[in-house]
Amino acid sequence: MPDIEVALKNASDTAHEYARLDGEARRLEKMEKILFSELVNQCDESSVAKCEHWARGHVTYKDHVSKMVDARTKANLGKADWDVTQMKFEAWRTQQATTRAEMNLR
């Protein structure tokens, strides 16, 4: 496979992995409100404020928030990988243009 084909395959893989990680983080972020509401509805306290406080302290909610933050961190790292891949491509393209310009000067 020529070098450009390898680079394009790598870029595609990196973009797909970022999209997958971002999708997982978004899914968990959307589920946070659903989980929170379910926990508030399970509470036996008399006021909404007490139920919300209880729900935020619940182990299920804490675990979900932890997973959500971990997923967003992984997605951010995937985005960083994608950004680096784009920068490498732009540097390669610039080098190719410089090489062509140098050949025309001779």
C-alpha positions as CSV (number, residue, x, y, z in Angstrom):
1,M,0.0,0.0,0.0
2,P,1.5,3.4,-0.9
3,D,2.3,5.8,2.0
4,I,-0.7,8.0,1.3
5,E,-3.0,5.0,1.4
6,V,-1.6,4.0,4.8
7,A,-2.0,7.6,6.0
8,L,-5.6,7.7,4.8
9,K,-6.4,4.4,6.4
10,N,-4.9,5.7,9.7
11,A,-6.9,8.9,9.4
12,S,-10.1,7.0,8.8
13,D,-9.5,4.7,11.7
14,T,-8.7,7.7,14.0
15,A,-11.8,9.6,12.9
16,H,-14.1,6.5,13.4
17,E,-12.6,5.9,16.9
18,Y,-13.2,9.5,17.9
19,A,-16.8,9.3,16.7
20,R,-17.3,6.1,18.6
21,L,-15.9,7.5,21.8
22,D,-17.8,10.8,21.4
23,G,-21.0,8.8,20.9
24,E,-20.5,6.8,24.1
25,A,-19.8,10.0,26.1
26,R,-22.9,11.7,24.7
27,R,-25.0,8.6,25.5
28,L,-23.9,8.6,29.1
29,E,-24.4,12.4,29.4
30,K,-28.0,12.1,28.2
31,M,-28.6,9.2,30.5
32,E,-27.5,11.3,33.5
33,K,-30.8,13.3,33.6
34,I,-32.9,10.1,33.2
35,L,-31.1,8.4,36.0
36,F,-31.3,11.4,38.2
37,S,-35.1,11.7,37.6
38,E,-35.5,8.0,38.4
39,L,-33.6,8.3,41.6
40,V,-35.6,11.4,42.7
41,N,-38.8,9.5,42.0
42,Q,-37.6,6.7,44.3
43,C,-36.9,9.0,47.2
44,D,-39.3,9.0,50.2
45,E,-38.4,12.5,51.4
46,S,-41.1,15.2,51.7
47,S,-39.5,17.9,49.6
48,V,-38.0,18.0,46.1
49,A,-34.8,19.6,47.3
50,K,-34.3,16.7,49.8
51,C,-35.0,14.1,47.1
52,E,-32.5,15.8,44.7
53,H,-29.9,15.9,47.5
54,W,-30.5,12.2,48.2
55,A,-30.3,11.3,44.5
56,R,-27.0,13.1,44.0
57,G,-25.5,11.2,46.9
58,H,-26.8,7.8,45.7
59,V,-24.1,5.3,44.8
60,T,-25.7,4.6,41.4
61,Y,-25.7,8.3,40.5
62,K,-22.1,8.7,41.7
63,D,-21.0,5.7,39.6
64,H,-22.8,7.0,36.5
65,V,-21.1,10.4,36.9
66,S,-17.7,8.8,37.2
67,K,-18.3,6.7,34.0
68,M,-19.6,9.8,32.2
69,V,-16.5,11.8,33.1
70,D,-14.2,8.9,32.1
71,A,-16.0,8.5,28.8
72,R,-15.8,12.3,28.0
73,T,-12.0,12.2,28.9
74,K,-11.6,9.3,26.4
75,A,-13.5,11.2,23.8
76,N,-11.4,14.2,24.3
77,L,-8.2,12.1,23.9
78,G,-9.8,10.7,20.7
79,K,-10.4,14.2,19.5
80,A,-6.7,15.1,20.3
81,D,-5.6,12.0,18.2
82,W,-7.8,13.2,15.3
83,D,-6.4,16.7,15.5
84,V,-2.9,15.4,15.5
85,T,-3.7,13.2,12.5
86,Q,-5.0,16.3,10.7
87,M,-1.9,18.3,11.5
88,K,0.3,15.5,10.2
89,F,-1.6,15.5,7.0
90,E,-1.3,19.2,6.6
91,A,2.4,19.1,7.3
92,W,2.8,16.3,4.7
93,R,0.8,18.3,2.2
94,T,2.9,21.4,2.8
95,Q,6.0,19.4,2.4
96,Q,4.7,18.0,-0.9
97,A,4.0,21.5,-2.2
98,T,7.5,22.7,-1.1
99,T,9.1,19.8,-2.9
100,R,7.1,20.6,-6.1
101,A,8.1,24.3,-5.8
102,E,11.7,23.4,-5.4
103,M,11.7,21.2,-8.5
104,N,10.3,24.1,-10.5
105,L,13.1,26.4,-9.3
106,R,15.8,24.2,-10.8
